[in-house]
Amino acid sequence: MTTLALLGTGLMGAPMARNLIAAGHDVTVWNRSPEKARAIEGATVAESPAEAVAGKAVVISMLSDGATSDRVQSDAMDAFADGAIWVEMGSIKPEEAREHGARFAERGMGYVDAPVSGGTKGAEGATLAIMAGGDAVHFAAIEDVLADLGTPVHVGPVGAGQLAKLANQAIVACTIGAVAEAVLLLERGGADPAAVRQALKGGFADSVILQQHGARMTEGNFVPGGLTKFQIKDLDNVLGEAGTLGLELPAVTAVNDRFKVLRDEMDGADMDHSALYLELRRRNGI
C-alpha cells in the first residue's frame, strides 16, 4: 500500500482513483470542482492541493494542462513531504515537464512525467499505456503504483514521457482522420462498415481506433472519451515541439486545422474526438 494523493478527478482521474483504491492504496483526492472529488468512494477528500499532498509519498496529477499543473504545484509546494515524487499524468509540453522537474529537484523531490493513452475505457479498465520520463530511480519507486493503472514503460529522462505522448497523439489524430474517410467511403458506397471492421481485424489496417472510433462514427456516438478540445491542445503542442526541432509535419497540421473547424464552427469542443467524422460529412455537404 502506498499513501498517495491524486489531483484532478475528471473523466480520466476519477476511474484512476477508483482503481488505486481497489488496489489497496490509501488515496486522498482533490478536484477544483469539489463534488467530483466527493464522488470517489473510499477516498479522503482534501479541500485544497496543499491539504491533499501533505505527508504523501506519491502525488499523481491528472490536470488539464501545464499551466494548471504549474499553479497547483505552486499552491502546494510548501506542503510536500520530504522526498515526495510528483507524477505528471496529464498531457503537458515537454519543456513544461522539464521546468517542473527542475523545480522539484531543487527541493530534493522526485518528478516523473507519465502521460497516458487509452482514453476513459483504459482508465476504467486499468489498461492505460503509460509513457514515463524521469530518473530511473524515481520511476522504479512508483512503477508498482503505475502498474495498478496500466502498463508503465520508462522511455527516457524528464520530458521524454510527454514527447512520447505527443507522438502518440499525432498517430491518434491522423488515424482518426483516415478512419473517418474510410467510414464515409464505405457508407456512401453501400458497404456495411461494421462488417468491414470485422473483415479487417488482424490486418495491417486494423487498430483500436478503427474498431472503437469507427463504431462511434457509424453509431453517431460522440459522448466524450477523449475531448476534441484536448486533442487540439495536444496537436498544438506537437506542432510547437516540431517547430523547435525545425520540423514540418504536414499531416498533423492538416488534421489539426480540421479539428479546429469542429471546435470553432460546429460547437464540437466537448465532443469525442471521433466527431471529426462530422467535420468530414460537413465538408462533403452531407
C-alpha positions as CSV (number, residue, x, y, z in Angstrom):
1,M,0.0,0.0,0.0
2,T,1.2,3.5,-0.9
3,T,-0.2,6.6,0.7
4,L,-0.8,8.9,-2.2
5,A,-2.7,11.9,-3.5
6,L,-4.5,12.2,-6.8
7,L,-5.2,15.7,-8.1
8,G,-7.8,16.0,-10.8
9,T,-10.8,13.6,-10.7
10,G,-12.3,14.3,-14.1
11,L,-13.1,11.9,-16.9
12,M,-9.7,10.2,-16.5
13,G,-8.7,10.9,-12.9
14,A,-11.9,9.6,-11.3
15,P,-11.6,6.0,-12.6
16,M,-7.9,6.1,-12.0
17,A,-8.5,7.0,-8.3
18,R,-11.1,4.2,-8.0
19,N,-8.6,1.7,-9.4
20,L,-5.9,2.8,-7.0
21,I,-8.3,2.4,-4.1
22,A,-9.4,-1.0,-5.3
23,A,-5.7,-2.0,-5.4
24,G,-5.4,-1.2,-1.7
25,H,-3.7,2.2,-1.8
26,D,-4.6,5.0,0.7
27,V,-5.8,7.7,-1.6
28,T,-6.5,11.4,-1.0
29,V,-8.2,13.2,-3.8
30,W,-8.7,16.9,-4.7
31,N,-10.5,18.5,-7.6
32,R,-11.3,22.1,-8.5
33,S,-15.0,21.1,-8.5
34,P,-15.3,19.5,-5.1
35,E,-18.4,17.4,-6.0
36,K,-16.3,15.4,-8.4
37,A,-13.8,14.5,-5.7
38,R,-16.6,13.6,-3.2
39,A,-17.9,11.1,-5.7
40,I,-14.9,8.9,-5.2
41,E,-15.9,6.3,-2.7
42,G,-13.2,5.2,-0.3
43,A,-11.0,8.2,-0.8
44,T,-10.2,11.0,1.6
45,V,-11.3,14.3,0.1
46,A,-9.0,17.3,0.5
47,E,-10.2,20.9,0.4
48,S,-7.0,22.2,-1.2
49,P,-4.0,20.9,-3.1
50,A,-1.8,21.7,-0.1
51,E,-4.0,19.6,2.1
52,A,-4.0,16.8,-0.4
53,V,-0.2,16.5,-0.8
54,A,0.7,16.9,2.9
55,G,2.5,13.8,4.1
56,K,2.1,11.9,0.8
57,A,5.0,9.9,-0.7
58,V,3.5,10.0,-4.2
59,V,1.3,12.7,-5.8
60,I,-0.4,11.9,-9.1
61,S,-1.5,14.9,-11.2
62,M,-4.2,14.4,-13.8
63,L,-4.8,18.0,-14.6
64,S,-5.9,19.6,-17.8
65,D,-2.7,21.4,-19.0
66,G,0.7,22.6,-17.9
67,A,-0.4,26.0,-16.7
68,T,-3.0,24.4,-14.4
69,S,-0.4,21.9,-13.1
70,D,2.1,24.8,-12.5
71,R,-0.4,26.8,-10.5
72,V,-1.4,23.7,-8.4
73,Q,2.3,22.9,-7.7
74,S,2.9,26.5,-6.6
75,D,0.0,26.5,-4.3
76,A,1.1,23.2,-2.6
77,M,4.9,23.4,-2.8
78,D,5.5,24.2,0.9
79,A,3.2,21.3,2.0
80,F,5.0,18.4,0.2
81,A,6.6,15.7,2.3
82,D,10.4,15.3,2.1
83,G,11.4,13.1,-0.8
84,A,7.9,13.1,-2.3
85,I,7.5,12.2,-6.0
86,W,5.2,14.2,-8.3
87,V,3.8,12.0,-11.1
88,E,2.6,14.2,-14.0
89,M,0.0,12.0,-15.8
90,G,-1.8,14.8,-17.6
91,S,-0.6,15.9,-21.0
92,I,1.7,19.0,-21.0
93,K,4.5,20.3,-23.1
94,P,7.9,18.5,-22.8
95,E,9.5,21.9,-21.9
96,E,7.0,22.4,-19.1
97,A,7.8,18.9,-17.8
98,R,11.5,19.8,-17.8
99,E,10.8,23.0,-15.9
100,H,8.6,21.2,-13.4
101,G,11.2,18.5,-12.9
102,A,13.9,21.1,-12.2
103,R,11.6,22.8,-9.6
104,F,11.1,19.6,-7.7
105,A,14.8,18.6,-8.0
106,E,15.8,21.9,-6.4
107,R,13.8,20.9,-3.3
108,G,15.2,17.3,-3.2
109,M,12.0,15.8,-4.6
110,G,11.3,13.5,-7.5
111,Y,9.4,14.1,-10.7
112,V,8.2,11.7,-13.3
113,D,6.2,12.8,-16.4
114,A,3.9,9.8,-17.2
115,P,1.2,10.7,-19.6
116,V,-1.2,8.0,-20.7
117,S,-3.1,6.7,-23.7
118,G,-6.2,4.6,-23.8
119,G,-9.0,7.1,-23.0
120,T,-11.7,6.6,-20.5
121,K,-12.0,2.9,-21.3
122,G,-8.3,2.4,-20.5
123,A,-8.7,4.4,-17.3
124,E,-11.7,2.4,-16.2
125,G,-10.2,-1.0,-17.1
126,A,-6.7,-0.1,-15.7
127,T,-5.2,-0.9,-19.1
128,L,-3.7,2.5,-19.8
129,A,-0.5,2.8,-21.8
130,I,1.8,4.8,-19.6
131,M,4.9,6.6,-21.0
132,A,7.2,7.6,-18.2
133,G,10.1,10.1,-18.4
134,G,12.4,10.7,-15.4
135,D,15.2,9.4,-13.4
136,A,15.3,5.6,-13.4
137,V,15.4,5.5,-9.6
138,H,12.2,7.7,-9.3
139,F,10.5,5.5,-11.9
140,A,11.3,2.4,-10.0
141,A,9.9,3.9,-6.9
142,I,6.5,4.4,-8.5
143,E,6.4,1.6,-11.0
144,D,4.2,-0.7,-8.9
145,V,1.7,2.1,-8.3
146,L,1.5,2.9,-12.0
147,A,1.1,-0.8,-12.8
148,D,-2.3,-0.6,-10.9
149,L,-3.4,1.8,-13.7
150,G,-2.0,0.1,-16.8
151,T,1.4,-0.7,-18.3
152,P,4.1,1.7,-17.5
153,V,7.3,1.9,-19.6
154,H,10.3,4.1,-18.9
155,V,11.1,5.9,-22.1
156,G,13.9,8.3,-21.1
157,P,14.7,11.4,-19.0
158,V,12.2,14.0,-17.7
159,G,10.2,15.3,-20.7
160,A,10.5,12.1,-22.7
161,G,7.2,10.8,-21.5
162,Q,5.5,13.9,-22.8
163,L,7.3,13.7,-26.1
164,A,6.1,10.1,-26.4
165,K,2.6,11.2,-25.7
166,L,2.9,13.9,-28.4
167,A,4.0,11.2,-30.9
168,N,1.0,9.1,-29.7
169,Q,-1.4,11.9,-30.2
170,A,-0.1,12.6,-33.7
171,I,-0.7,9.0,-34.6
172,V,-4.2,9.0,-33.0
173,A,-5.3,12.2,-34.7
174,C,-4.1,11.2,-38.2
175,T,-5.6,7.7,-37.8
176,I,-9.0,9.2,-36.7
177,G,-8.9,11.3,-39.9
178,A,-8.1,8.2,-42.0
179,V,-10.8,6.1,-40.3
180,A,-13.4,8.9,-40.8
181,E,-12.7,9.0,-44.5
182,A,-12.8,5.1,-44.8
183,V,-16.2,5.0,-42.9
184,L,-17.7,7.7,-45.1
185,L,-16.5,5.9,-48.2
186,L,-18.0,2.6,-47.0
187,E,-21.3,4.2,-46.1
188,R,-21.7,6.1,-49.3
189,G,-20.6,3.1,-51.4
190,G,-23.2,0.8,-49.8
191,A,-20.9,-1.5,-47.7
192,D,-21.6,-2.4,-44.1
193,P,-18.9,-0.6,-42.0
194,A,-19.3,-3.0,-39.1
195,A,-18.8,-6.0,-41.3
196,V,-15.8,-4.3,-42.9
197,R,-14.3,-3.6,-39.5
198,Q,-14.7,-7.3,-38.7
199,A,-13.1,-8.3,-42.0
200,L,-10.1,-6.0,-41.4
201,K,-9.4,-7.4,-37.9
202,G,-5.8,-8.7,-37.7
203,G,-4.8,-7.0,-40.9
204,F,-2.4,-4.1,-41.5
205,A,-5.3,-1.6,-41.3
206,D,-6.6,-2.8,-38.0
207,S,-6.3,-0.7,-34.9
208,V,-8.1,0.2,-31.7
209,I,-9.1,3.5,-33.4
210,L,-10.7,1.6,-36.3
211,Q,-12.6,-0.7,-34.1
212,Q,-13.7,1.7,-31.3
213,H,-13.9,5.1,-33.1
214,G,-15.1,3.6,-36.3
215,A,-18.0,2.1,-34.4
216,R,-18.6,5.5,-32.8
217,M,-18.8,7.2,-36.2
218,T,-21.3,4.7,-37.7
219,E,-23.4,4.8,-34.5
220,G,-23.2,8.6,-34.1
221,N,-22.0,8.2,-30.6
222,F,-19.8,11.2,-29.7
223,V,-20.2,11.2,-25.9
224,P,-16.7,12.2,-24.9
225,G,-14.0,9.7,-24.0
226,G,-11.2,11.9,-25.4
227,L,-12.4,15.5,-25.9
228,T,-11.8,17.4,-29.1
229,K,-10.5,20.5,-27.3
230,F,-7.8,18.4,-25.6
231,Q,-6.9,16.7,-28.9
232,I,-6.3,20.2,-30.3
233,K,-4.2,21.2,-27.2
234,D,-2.0,18.1,-27.8
235,L,-1.7,18.7,-31.5
236,D,-0.8,22.4,-30.9
237,N,1.9,21.0,-28.6
238,V,3.1,18.5,-31.2
239,L,3.5,21.3,-33.7
240,G,5.2,23.6,-31.2
241,E,7.7,20.9,-30.3
242,A,8.2,20.1,-34.0
243,G,8.9,23.8,-34.6
244,T,11.6,23.9,-32.0
245,L,13.2,20.9,-33.8
246,G,13.0,22.6,-37.2
247,L,10.5,20.0,-38.4
248,E,7.4,20.4,-40.6
249,L,4.6,17.9,-40.0
250,P,2.0,18.3,-42.8
251,A,-0.4,15.6,-41.9
252,V,-0.6,16.8,-38.3
253,T,-1.1,20.4,-39.4
254,A,-3.9,19.4,-41.7
255,V,-5.8,17.3,-39.3
256,N,-5.4,19.9,-36.5
257,D,-6.9,22.5,-38.8
258,R,-9.9,20.2,-39.3
259,F,-10.3,19.6,-35.5
260,K,-10.4,23.4,-35.1
261,V,-13.2,23.7,-37.6
262,L,-15.1,21.1,-35.5
263,R,-14.4,23.1,-32.3
264,D,-14.9,26.6,-33.6
265,E,-17.6,26.3,-36.3
266,M,-19.5,23.2,-35.2
267,D,-19.6,23.6,-31.4
268,G,-17.6,20.4,-31.0
269,A,-15.1,21.3,-28.3
270,D,-16.6,18.9,-25.8
271,M,-17.5,16.1,-28.2
272,D,-15.4,13.0,-28.5
273,H,-12.5,13.5,-31.0
274,S,-14.0,10.8,-33.2
275,A,-16.6,13.6,-34.1
276,L,-14.0,14.6,-36.7
277,Y,-16.2,12.4,-38.8
278,L,-18.9,15.1,-38.6
279,E,-16.5,17.7,-39.9
280,L,-15.8,15.3,-42.9
281,R,-19.5,15.0,-43.6
282,R,-20.0,18.7,-43.5
283,R,-17.0,19.2,-45.8
284,N,-18.8,16.8,-48.3
285,G,-22.1,18.6,-48.0
286,I,-23.8,15.7,-46.2
